[in-house]
Amino acid sequence: MTTQIEHARKGLITPQMETVAAAEDVSTEYVRTMVAEGKIVIPWNTLRQPKAVGVGKGLRTKVNASIGTSSDIIDIDMEIEKARIAEAKSAAQGEDVEQIKAATEVLSLAVQKIGASVYEQAQATPEGEAGSDPNPNPNPDTDTDTDADAGPEVIDGEVKE
């Protein structure tokens, strides 16, 4: 069974691509090209044959963020933050200067929160896992590292022994 993207990459326009093009008031060639590039998706199940709808670049329906939880990760606050980031990103691409400034502030705060979260996770990493110090020195006064094995030092572009 051939998929929409496989047809598009062969240069073929499917009835579903024609339906999407007509509904979106764009050319069938535009839909075919964007499907071939992976920028438009046409969900289609040959067993159910629903109405063909396109999602993606240049169409009315877009996916700005993947929101939701799973059995592995249940963090509602993180999902809300992802939605806020997607909304701010969309606003930042507009023409209203005040809206862009507000969106930039939201994105800046999001970056700070993400950085803090990464730092907290790194601090909470149990010994022996990625990110932990394999040879921790519990007593810094008895540091065994010396500069003797550090090699030459470079000062102002000159090698000093």
C-alpha positions in Angstrom: 0.0 0.0 0.0 1.5 3.3 -1.1 1.2 6.3 1.2 0.4 10.0 0.4 4.1 11.0 0.7 5.3 8.1 -1.5 2.8 9.2 -4.2 3.8 12.8 -3.8 7.5 12.0 -4.1 6.8 10.1 -7.3 5.1 13.2 -8.7 1.6 11.8 -8.5 -1.4 13.7 -7.3 -3.9 11.6 -5.4 -7.6 12.3 -5.0 -6.9 13.2 -1.4 -4.4 15.9 -2.5 -7.0 17.3 -4.9 -9.6 17.4 -2.1 -7.2 19.2 0.2 -6.2 21.7 -2.5 -9.8 22.5 -3.3 -10.7 22.9 0.4 -7.7 25.1 1.1 -7.9 27.1 -2.1 -4.3 26.2 -3.2 -3.0 24.4 -6.2 -2.8 20.6 -6.3 0.9 21.0 -7.2 1.5 23.0 -4.0 -0.1 20.3 -1.9 1.8 17.6 -3.7 5.2 19.4 -3.3 4.6 20.2 0.4 3.5 16.6 1.1 6.6 15.3 -0.7 8.7 17.6 1.5 6.9 16.5 4.7 5.5 20.0 5.3 1.9 18.9 4.8 0.3 15.7 6.1 -2.9 14.2 4.9 -4.1 11.7 7.5 -5.8 8.9 5.5 -7.0 5.4 6.4 -8.0 3.4 3.4 -10.3 1.2 5.6 -12.3 4.1 6.9 -12.0 6.7 4.1 -12.7 9.8 6.1 -12.8 13.3 4.5 -9.3 14.2 3.4 -7.9 17.1 5.4 -4.5 18.6 5.1 -2.4 19.8 8.1 0.7 21.9 7.7 2.4 24.8 5.9 0.2 27.2 4.1 -3.0 25.5 5.2 -5.6 26.5 7.8 -4.7 23.7 10.2 -1.2 23.6 11.7 0.4 21.7 14.6 2.2 24.2 16.9 3.0 21.9 19.8 2.6 18.4 20.9 0.7 18.6 24.1 -0.2 15.7 26.4 1.0 13.3 29.0 1.9 9.6 28.9 2.3 6.8 31.4 6.0 7.7 31.5 5.7 11.4 32.0 2.9 13.1 33.8 3.8 16.8 34.2 0.8 19.1 33.6 2.8 22.2 34.4 5.3 21.3 31.6 2.4 20.7 29.1 0.9 24.1 30.0 4.4 25.7 29.5 4.7 24.0 26.1 1.4 25.5 25.1 2.4 28.9 26.2 5.7 28.6 24.3 3.8 27.6 21.1 1.4 30.5 21.5 4.3 33.0 22.1 6.3 31.6 19.1 3.2 32.2 16.9 2.8 35.7 18.2 6.5 36.5 17.7 6.1 35.8 14.0 3.4 38.5 13.6 3.7 42.2 12.8 2.4 43.7 16.0 5.5 45.1 17.8 3.9 45.0 21.3 2.7 41.4 20.8 6.2 40.4 19.6 7.8 42.1 22.7 5.3 40.2 25.0 6.0 37.0 23.2 9.8 37.5 23.5 9.4 38.0 27.2 7.4 34.7 27.5 10.0 32.8 25.5 12.8 34.3 27.6 11.1 33.2 30.8 10.5 29.7 29.3 14.2 29.4 28.5 15.1 30.3 32.1 12.6 27.7 33.5 14.0 25.1 31.2 17.6 25.9 32.3 16.6 25.7 35.9 14.9 22.4 35.4 17.9 20.9 33.6 20.2 22.2 36.4 17.9 20.7 39.1 17.8 17.3 37.3 21.6 17.3 37.0 21.9 18.0 40.7 19.5 15.2 41.5 21.3 12.6 39.4 22.3 9.6 41.5 26.0 8.6 41.7 27.1 6.4 38.8 24.6 7.7 36.3 25.2 10.2 33.5 26.1 13.6 34.8 27.5 12.5 38.1 31.2 12.8 39.0 32.8 9.3 38.7 35.5 10.2 41.2 34.1 12.6 43.7 36.5 14.0 46.3 34.5 14.4 49.6 37.4 16.4 51.2 38.6 19.2 49.0 41.5 19.9 51.4 43.1 16.6 50.4 42.8 17.2 46.7 45.1 14.7 44.9 45.2 16.6 41.6 48.4 18.5 41.0 49.5 20.9 38.3 52.5 18.6 37.6 50.6 16.5 35.1 48.7 19.4 33.5 51.2 20.0 30.7 52.5 23.3 29.5 50.5 26.5 30.0 49.7 29.0 27.3 49.9 32.7 28.3 49.4 35.5 25.8 49.9 33.1 22.9 53.2 31.8 24.2 53.8 28.3 25.7 55.3 28.4 29.2 56.7 25.3 30.8 
